[in-house]
Amino acid sequence: MNVTKIFSALYLALACSACAMANNVANEHNTQATSGAMLPYTVLRDDLKNHAKGIEDSRLEIRNGGYGSDMTAHPHIKNQFYALTDRGPNATYKKGALGKGKIFPVADYTPRIGLFELQGNGSIKQLKTILLKRPDGTPITGLPNSSAFGGTGETPYTATGKPIVEDMALPFDAEKNPIKLDDFGLDGEGLVALKDGSFWVSDEYGPHLVHFDSQGIEIGRINPFVTDSRAKLNLPAEFANRRPNRGMEGLAVTQDQATLIGTMQSTMFNPNKKVKKLNLVRLVTVNLKTQKIQQFIYQQEKNQNANSGIATLSDSTFLVIERDGRFLRDTQGAMKHIYRIDISEATDLESIANNSALKQDDKLGLLINGQTLEQAVFEHGWKILEAHDIKPVSKTLVVDLVKAVNYPHDKLEGMWLRGPHSLAVVNDDDFATWSKKGKLTQKYLDKARQVIDSSQLYILDNLSLKSE
């Protein structure tokens, strides 16, 4: 890869603090790096205390950015791309009156899709905001689903630790004034823009795959819940065993617009969280015309890594992000890789017939000697899959972002395929918020807490994206 051409136009145009930080890192390591163009944002609120250590007297700026959960090319206009937010600003909260949960400092936030354009001078302009809506046209929220549709007991709280209930003027009452949940709420992570102007979004709650029209109104849904009358098609039931906050993190569509392919973020809790420290990830394909579903296995480089994005190269080859959760600043180093995968020689789990050792279970998927694939690999290693002729997808490293551009962010999550040799990536900045011991803090890229994280677009040219 010719690093000298990476994002040169954008580098010349920008002088943001994150740019300076990345360039300082580049100088320290004597490597050539460039920093990305900041996606525009507004401020949702700035009235809360910033609990970051050493600067507790400052105010927290919650940004209406967050356009980094995924991105995808505009299907018709070359220099435009769509980007997706997740459920909105949130933070882990372990000391709530009703148990542990999440702080939602902007509880009525509506998840959304933004349309952006790369300008000639290297800056980025937001052209449009598409709020995601229920079938009746009312805006959804990012609040958790009920347990029937994937909720995992994440009680929502306000920024001051008050439970979010149906009527905030009255105290919590399990029957008369219960916790406010939203079965249409999404924690969106994967985005597809179809040629007809509609969108598919995958999320971390169900996982749900939701079809929205060009105005953001829901027109279809796929999930693992057979009791959900909204779902026109069901994923295999085992996908309901997703690990909390690590659901269907990436979504793409084949070039003929017929088949969706989604990747889970990490090892599913199938059947329980005892398999947490593992590197087995499931991918699923859904043919929208025939409704045929296939399943494949991906082997991560490290236990508990994240597969946080997928993009289509051909009907059988894709780009996949595999990363850890570290920043460049971390002394242990960070891993932000993009791999080319090929599913053509991988085993379709759905096609395996029952025999003395293998059995298709209605709730847990394929079993090996009575164990889920996650249990079997956790206890016996990957050799047990090989022994039963179950092949994961093949993978080839395309680019290491840390080596290529001294990538400073923790959450590399979106890809925009710009051409046969050009790829853009974006990070999730978490609305510039973080939490420490249940208290909201600003999210920083550096240990000195001077550089606030923001969604940045990087372009990498002269990549070998397709296999030779």
Salt bridges, closest charged atoms under 4 A:
ASP47 OD1 - ARG45 NE 2.80
GLU61 OE1 - ARG63 NE 2.81
GLU154 OE1 - ARG87 NH1 3.10
ASP182 OD2 - ARG134 NH2 2.95
ASP187 OD2 - ARG87 NE 3.38
GLU218 OE1 - ARG221 NH2 2.80
ASP228 OD2 - ARG230 NH2 2.85
GLU238 OE2 - ARG282 NH1 3.74
GLU301 OE2 - LYS395 NZ 2.71
GLU322 OE1 - LYS395 NZ 2.98
ASP324 OD2 - ARG326 NH1 3.64
ASP324 OD1 - LYS336 NZ 2.96
ASP330 OD1 - ARG329 NE 3.74
GLU374 OE2 - ARG282 NE 2.74
GLU379 OE1 - HIS380 NE2 3.99
ASP400 OD2 - HIS337 NE2 3.28
ASP410 OD1 - LYS443 NZ 2.93
GLU413 OE2 - ARG323 NH2 3.20
ASP430 OD1 - LYS411 NZ 3.11
ASP430 OD2 - LYS443 NZ 2.81
ASP453 OD1 - HIS409 ND1 2.77
ASP453 OD2 - LYS443 NZ 3.20
